[in-house]
Amino acid sequence: MVKTRDTEEQAKARIEVRLDPDVKDLIQHAANLSGGTLTDFVVNSARAAAEEIVQNHQIIELSRRDAEILFEALMNPPEPNAALREASKRYEALVKAE
């Protein structure tokens, strides 16, 4: 399928914002300094901020989940498996040999 301008425009979402003129001027100045368009600057800035917020949220969530898993393992440890029992026997033999 050949993309036409109409299908390309339909594939993009649109956001409209209302700004104080001084805020818009500041953003436009920053966009000019960065060498891009106002739209590019706003989209790139918003995307970077959104990615940072999502990443920070995921880190906090994973840390909380990991802490809960660790706490559960410490409070209710599983029974040792065969490999752990064997390792314990080897350790005891080494300690007694010294």
Backbone bond lengths (Angstrom), bond angles and torsions (degrees), N, CA, C in turn:
res aa  C-N    CA-C-N  psi(-1)  N-CA   C-N-CA  omega(-1)  CA-C   N-CA-C  phi
1 M - - - 1.445 - - 1.523 109.00 -
2 V 1.297 116.11 131.45 1.456 122.29 179.01 1.514 108.38 -87.64
3 K 1.346 115.34 127.30 1.459 118.92 178.67 1.516 109.73 -80.39
4 T 1.292 115.24 129.65 1.454 119.81 173.21 1.521 108.24 -100.93
5 R 1.304 115.79 170.96 1.458 118.93 179.83 1.531 110.82 -59.19
6 D 1.340 117.36 -38.11 1.456 120.88 -179.98 1.522 111.47 -62.39
7 T 1.343 117.83 -43.99 1.461 119.68 -179.27 1.520 111.08 -70.78
8 E 1.328 118.14 -33.07 1.467 120.31 177.03 1.518 110.48 -66.24
9 E 1.332 117.35 -42.41 1.452 120.49 179.70 1.521 111.26 -67.92
10 Q 1.331 117.50 -35.73 1.451 120.75 179.18 1.528 111.07 -68.79
11 A 1.327 117.52 -26.20 1.456 121.18 -178.20 1.525 111.91 -77.92
12 K 1.337 118.10 -9.48 1.459 121.58 -178.47 1.516 110.34 -104.56
13 A 1.333 115.26 139.71 1.458 120.47 176.62 1.521 109.14 -85.76
14 R 1.301 116.13 161.67 1.454 120.79 -176.60 1.525 109.09 -127.55
15 I 1.331 115.58 141.13 1.461 122.31 174.82 1.520 107.19 -127.70
16 E 1.298 116.24 134.50 1.461 120.47 175.57 1.516 108.26 -118.15
17 V 1.331 116.02 138.45 1.461 120.71 178.23 1.528 109.17 -133.25
18 R 1.306 114.88 152.88 1.464 120.85 173.89 1.520 106.78 -112.39
19 L 1.343 115.15 130.61 1.458 121.41 -176.08 1.513 110.44 -127.12
20 D 1.321 114.54 153.77 1.455 118.52 167.78 1.526 107.11 -66.19
21 P 1.308 117.73 145.90 1.473 119.80 -178.57 1.531 113.36 -56.59
22 D 1.334 117.92 -36.64 1.460 119.07 -179.57 1.522 111.70 -67.68
23 V 1.310 117.67 -34.12 1.466 120.92 177.59 1.528 109.23 -68.91
24 K 1.322 116.42 -43.67 1.464 119.81 178.80 1.517 110.86 -62.16
25 D 1.336 116.61 -40.99 1.469 120.39 178.57 1.530 111.13 -62.76
26 L 1.318 116.66 -41.50 1.467 120.84 178.57 1.527 110.91 -62.59
27 I 1.332 115.78 -45.72 1.468 120.04 179.89 1.527 110.01 -65.24
28 Q 1.319 116.99 -41.01 1.465 120.21 178.29 1.529 110.49 -63.09
29 H 1.325 116.74 -40.95 1.469 120.51 178.96 1.535 109.98 -62.59
30 A 1.327 116.65 -44.55 1.466 120.54 178.42 1.527 110.51 -62.36
31 A 1.317 117.34 -40.84 1.468 121.19 178.33 1.521 110.35 -62.57
32 N 1.331 116.52 -42.65 1.460 120.38 178.18 1.524 111.20 -62.19
33 L 1.322 116.28 -43.30 1.467 120.33 179.94 1.529 111.92 -64.61
34 S 1.339 115.45 -32.12 1.465 118.67 -179.19 1.520 111.94 -81.64
35 G 1.320 116.96 -9.74 1.456 120.14 177.10 1.510 114.80 85.39
36 G 1.322 116.94 11.19 1.454 119.82 -179.34 1.506 111.62 -118.41
37 T 1.302 115.20 -175.69 1.457 120.37 178.00 1.520 109.69 -84.19
38 L 1.308 115.62 164.72 1.458 121.19 176.25 1.530 110.13 -59.17
39 T 1.316 116.05 -45.49 1.469 120.03 -179.97 1.519 111.24 -60.74
40 D 1.321 117.02 -47.32 1.468 120.15 179.52 1.526 110.77 -59.75
41 F 1.331 116.11 -43.64 1.455 119.90 -179.09 1.524 111.18 -62.19
42 V 1.330 116.36 -47.09 1.464 120.37 -178.51 1.525 110.61 -64.03
43 V 1.325 116.94 -45.00 1.471 120.40 -178.88 1.521 110.48 -64.41
44 N 1.335 117.54 -46.68 1.468 120.53 -179.11 1.516 111.62 -64.76
45 S 1.328 117.66 -40.77 1.463 121.04 179.26 1.520 111.38 -66.50
46 A 1.325 116.08 -44.93 1.465 119.70 179.54 1.520 110.99 -64.93
47 R 1.325 116.59 -40.36 1.473 119.96 179.27 1.521 110.88 -63.91
48 A 1.340 117.54 -44.72 1.462 120.62 179.72 1.524 110.94 -62.00
49 A 1.320 116.99 -42.92 1.466 120.49 178.26 1.525 110.86 -64.72
50 A 1.324 117.28 -42.08 1.469 121.21 179.79 1.524 111.16 -64.19
51 E 1.326 117.18 -43.71 1.468 120.18 179.34 1.522 110.90 -62.72
52 E 1.336 117.41 -40.06 1.464 120.66 179.30 1.522 111.30 -65.00
53 I 1.329 116.64 -43.71 1.464 120.45 179.62 1.525 110.72 -63.46
54 V 1.324 117.43 -44.43 1.471 120.95 179.73 1.522 110.32 -64.01
55 Q 1.333 117.22 -43.80 1.469 120.61 179.96 1.526 110.51 -62.51
56 N 1.324 117.47 -45.37 1.463 120.19 179.13 1.523 111.40 -61.70
57 H 1.312 116.77 -39.75 1.462 120.64 178.18 1.529 110.56 -63.65
58 Q 1.343 116.31 -43.06 1.461 119.95 -179.75 1.522 110.77 -64.78
59 I 1.316 117.83 -39.40 1.462 121.10 178.78 1.518 109.80 -62.09
60 I 1.318 116.85 -45.08 1.466 120.57 179.61 1.520 110.09 -63.72
61 E 1.310 117.52 -45.27 1.459 120.76 -179.56 1.524 111.09 -62.97
62 L 1.329 117.49 -45.25 1.458 119.98 179.86 1.518 110.43 -64.87
63 S 1.322 117.95 -40.23 1.452 121.11 179.44 1.523 110.55 -62.73
64 R 1.320 116.81 -42.91 1.462 120.65 179.14 1.529 109.99 -63.36
65 R 1.336 116.03 -44.84 1.463 119.87 -179.70 1.524 110.71 -63.69
66 D 1.336 116.65 -43.82 1.459 120.36 179.26 1.524 110.95 -62.76
67 A 1.324 117.23 -39.62 1.470 120.65 178.65 1.526 110.18 -63.33
68 E 1.319 117.00 -40.25 1.466 120.46 178.53 1.530 111.10 -65.03
69 I 1.322 116.60 -40.56 1.469 120.54 178.58 1.522 110.34 -64.50
70 L 1.345 116.45 -44.62 1.468 120.51 178.99 1.518 110.47 -62.62
71 F 1.328 117.15 -46.22 1.463 120.99 179.42 1.523 110.68 -58.38
72 E 1.317 116.41 -44.78 1.474 120.41 -179.80 1.526 110.82 -62.75
73 A 1.346 116.54 -41.42 1.470 119.78 179.57 1.523 111.49 -66.20
74 L 1.335 117.37 -35.89 1.456 120.27 178.92 1.523 112.08 -72.48
75 M 1.317 116.18 -38.57 1.464 120.08 -177.82 1.528 112.33 -79.96
76 N 1.309 117.01 -29.80 1.463 121.61 -179.24 1.522 109.39 -134.81
77 P 1.324 117.03 70.42 1.469 118.50 -175.93 1.528 111.43 -65.55
78 P 1.325 115.96 144.85 1.465 118.79 177.34 1.536 109.88 -72.29
79 E 1.294 114.94 160.58 1.468 119.78 175.72 1.522 108.68 -65.48
80 P 1.342 118.34 143.05 1.465 119.66 179.55 1.529 110.62 -64.67
81 N 1.333 114.85 139.41 1.459 118.86 177.80 1.535 109.32 -87.72
82 A 1.312 116.76 -179.56 1.467 121.52 -175.89 1.529 111.56 -60.99
83 A 1.324 117.72 -40.80 1.465 120.59 -179.28 1.525 110.93 -63.92
84 L 1.316 117.50 -40.45 1.464 120.18 179.44 1.525 110.99 -69.18
85 R 1.327 117.36 -39.01 1.473 119.59 177.37 1.522 110.81 -63.21
86 E 1.331 116.61 -40.92 1.469 120.96 178.50 1.522 110.85 -65.31
87 A 1.316 117.76 -42.15 1.463 121.35 178.22 1.519 110.75 -63.12
88 S 1.312 116.92 -37.85 1.462 121.15 178.19 1.524 110.77 -64.12
89 K 1.333 116.90 -41.85 1.470 120.74 177.84 1.521 110.66 -62.50
90 R 1.339 117.61 -42.94 1.470 120.71 178.69 1.529 111.18 -63.54
91 Y 1.318 116.76 -40.30 1.454 121.08 178.85 1.524 110.68 -63.32
92 E 1.342 116.52 -46.69 1.458 120.29 179.88 1.526 110.43 -60.85
93 A 1.319 117.71 -40.05 1.461 120.90 178.65 1.525 110.65 -64.45
94 L 1.311 118.47 -39.77 1.463 121.44 178.24 1.521 111.78 -66.37
95 V 1.317 116.93 -41.86 1.462 121.13 -178.16 1.537 110.00 -67.40
96 K 1.326 117.72 -40.42 1.472 121.14 178.71 1.513 111.81 -68.19
97 A 1.331 117.29 -29.73 1.471 121.76 -178.25 1.525 111.35 -71.92
98 E 1.322 118.53 -23.02 1.457 121.02 -178.54 1.457 110.00 -77.28
